[in-house]
Amino acid sequence: MGMDMRESLISTYLSRLSKRVFRANLTSIALAAVLLATVTVPGAEAVPPPAPVPAAVMTIVLADISSEPAKKIKRFQPLADYLAENLADLGIDRGEVKIAPDMETICRWLNAGEVTLYFDSIYPAMLACNLTGAKPILRRWKNGIAQYHTVFFSPSASGITSLSELAGRKIAFENALSTSGYMVPLAFLIRAGLNTAEHTIDSSPAKDEIGYIFTGEDQNTIQWVISGRVAAGAVDNHTFLNIPEETRSSLTILAETEPFSRQVVVVKPAIYPPLLEAIETLLTEMHTTAPGRLVLKKFKNTARFDNFPEGKEKALEQMQSLYKLVEHR
């Protein structure tokens, strides 16, 4: 498919998501993914364009999605500088950071080759790969964590001890691009045979459905559960364990999901192969040197980068199956 057609499809379908940051109707994303995988244009190139050979000097650009760009740039810039300093032999002269406000923007940048590496949790990383042809290359141990999973919890005083008892009640999720605070727990509920539907704080679920609402932040999810605004919440296990013991002891864990990679490093669709190889080597060896460890610490206490235990080809497979389950319910 030609680049213009791909960008047009992405812009059309992802624009809906950017207008609904905290809503979970990602039908537009699914449609875009299907179209990009199946639509052909007569006479269009059937294979992706060849990776460009680097010019005399280039910039390596790191990217993420956030509503707090200044904070992210400060956190990412040392890593961008480190990579640039160590890739001079391949024509890299400096490192830059770009923070996208939404998924539509990050996909546009990846398609245009404006960013080199994109860092995110596995669900949004999978979406970006589906929509642009970008590829996962490494796993990031953000905050020293290789894997994490979702914990469903409820106030012990409510008497709720199982997910099935949430029928006719509400559960709080973080936002519609969250791995541990949306996609994984929603797929878990669906796979358990439970009926789910998106709601607002003022609407009422039917007696046979679990209504999910978005809080915007994990800390809001916890507070909404504690205050009784919702019957239950879903956050990652590390966030749950960071709840003060006195408060956590008043909560009941209803269920826990399978683990997932904490974060994924995604590379743009077309990249000079020797440059990609050098980037992978640099990232996976950073934790073995003092300068590298210093940069990793500044990068949100990253312990290391490593290869996916299951291999690159299967890195997103588990998430793809959950995504299909949610989209085809």
RABELCOR-V87496 format. One record per backbone hydrogen bond with DSSP energy under -0.5 kcal/mol. NH is the residue of the N-H (numbers start at 1). CO is the residue of the C=O. If there is no record, write none. Layout:
BEGIN
nh->NH co->CO
nh->NH co->CO
END
This chain:
BEGIN
nh->6 co->2
nh->7 co->3
nh->8 co->4
nh->9 co->5
nh->10 co->6
nh->11 co->7
nh->12 co->8
nh->13 co->9
nh->14 co->10
nh->15 co->11
nh->16 co->13
nh->17 co->13
nh->18 co->14
nh->19 co->15
nh->20 co->17
nh->23 co->20
nh->26 co->24
nh->30 co->26
nh->31 co->27
nh->32 co->28
nh->33 co->29
nh->34 co->30
nh->35 co->31
nh->36 co->32
nh->37 co->33
nh->38 co->34
nh->39 co->35
nh->44 co->41
nh->58 co->91
nh->60 co->94
nh->61 co->59
nh->62 co->96
nh->63 co->117
nh->64 co->98
nh->66 co->100
nh->72 co->68
nh->73 co->69
nh->74 co->70
nh->75 co->71
nh->76 co->72
nh->77 co->73
nh->78 co->74
nh->79 co->76
nh->80 co->76
nh->81 co->77
nh->82 co->78
nh->83 co->79
nh->84 co->80
nh->85 co->81
nh->86 co->82
nh->87 co->83
nh->87 co->84
nh->90 co->87
nh->91 co->88
nh->92 co->87
nh->93 co->58
nh->93 co->91
nh->94 co->58
nh->96 co->60
nh->98 co->62
nh->100 co->64
nh->100 co->98
nh->106 co->102
nh->107 co->103
nh->108 co->104
nh->109 co->105
nh->110 co->106
nh->111 co->107
nh->112 co->108
nh->113 co->109
nh->113 co->110
nh->114 co->109
nh->115 co->109
nh->116 co->61
nh->117 co->61
nh->118 co->266
nh->119 co->63
nh->120 co->264
nh->122 co->261
nh->125 co->121
nh->126 co->122
nh->127 co->123
nh->128 co->124
nh->129 co->125
nh->130 co->126
nh->131 co->127
nh->132 co->128
nh->133 co->129
nh->134 co->128
nh->135 co->267
nh->137 co->265
nh->138 co->265
nh->139 co->306
nh->140 co->263
nh->141 co->304
nh->142 co->140
nh->143 co->300
nh->144 co->141
nh->144 co->301
nh->145 co->142
nh->146 co->144
nh->148 co->260
nh->151 co->235
nh->152 co->255
nh->153 co->233
nh->154 co->252
nh->156 co->250
nh->158 co->155
nh->159 co->156
nh->160 co->155
nh->165 co->162
nh->166 co->163
nh->167 co->164
nh->168 co->206
nh->168 co->209
nh->169 co->166
nh->171 co->211
nh->172 co->232
nh->173 co->213
nh->174 co->181
nh->176 co->21
nh->178 co->175
nh->182 co->179
nh->183 co->178
nh->184 co->179
nh->186 co->182
nh->187 co->183
nh->188 co->184
nh->189 co->185
nh->190 co->186
nh->191 co->187
nh->192 co->188
nh->193 co->190
nh->194 co->189
nh->195 co->208
nh->197 co->210
nh->199 co->212
nh->203 co->200
nh->209 co->206
nh->210 co->195
nh->211 co->169
nh->211 co->209
nh->212 co->197
nh->212 co->210
nh->213 co->171
nh->215 co->173
nh->216 co->174
nh->221 co->217
nh->222 co->218
nh->223 co->219
nh->224 co->220
nh->225 co->221
nh->226 co->222
nh->227 co->223
nh->228 co->224
nh->228 co->225
nh->229 co->224
nh->230 co->224
nh->231 co->170
nh->232 co->170
nh->233 co->153
nh->234 co->172
nh->235 co->151
nh->237 co->149
nh->240 co->236
nh->241 co->237
nh->242 co->238
nh->243 co->240
nh->247 co->244
nh->248 co->244
nh->249 co->245
nh->250 co->247
nh->251 co->248
nh->252 co->154
nh->254 co->152
nh->254 co->252
nh->255 co->152
nh->257 co->150
nh->260 co->148
nh->262 co->146
nh->263 co->140
nh->264 co->120
nh->265 co->138
nh->266 co->118
nh->266 co->264
nh->267 co->135
nh->268 co->116
nh->271 co->269
nh->275 co->272
nh->276 co->272
nh->277 co->273
nh->278 co->274
nh->279 co->275
nh->280 co->276
nh->281 co->277
nh->282 co->278
nh->283 co->279
nh->284 co->280
nh->285 co->281
nh->286 co->282
nh->286 co->283
nh->288 co->285
nh->289 co->286
nh->293 co->289
nh->294 co->290
nh->295 co->291
nh->296 co->292
nh->297 co->293
nh->298 co->294
nh->299 co->295
nh->300 co->298
nh->301 co->297
nh->302 co->296
nh->302 co->299
nh->303 co->141
nh->305 co->283
nh->306 co->139
nh->311 co->308
nh->314 co->311
nh->315 co->311
nh->315 co->312
nh->317 co->314
nh->318 co->314
nh->320 co->316
nh->321 co->317
nh->322 co->318
nh->323 co->319
nh->324 co->320
nh->325 co->321
nh->326 co->322
nh->327 co->323
nh->328 co->324
nh->329 co->326
END
